[in-house]
């Protein structure tokens, strides 16, 4: 496993999902803050979802929590892809990532440790957050021309 690749997958997945969570919270509640703050509900309780300012301690905890969770999913995603995945494997693993992450996050995880997005947004908006995470991670997992050429030699 290449650490730089894992960090790239994590970074892009986290940025995309955090950004989309903020956008969807704004559409649902009128404020950006709850989309990130709600992820800190494991520490601050459900009141974190009602904090409208994005520049709070809850936002820092929420961003860190989302990034840590994305690191977990990035590691699993990277392992599932393997070192040189063919197109079909990429498509299947990438397509499964969002639904599997949702099922584990919301069906197998104790409520206190869920992402908390259900406190702020409708399920269809949560789906967009997961989709954004998957897109970011898939872009992060792509190999560039020189990188791909080096692994084929």
PyMOL commands that set and color helices and strands:
alter all, ss='L'
color gray80, all
select helices_A, chain A and resi 3-29+33-44+46-50+57-81+87-108+111-113+117-119+123-141+145-152
alter helices_A, ss='H'
color red, helices_A
deselect
rebuild
show_as cartoon
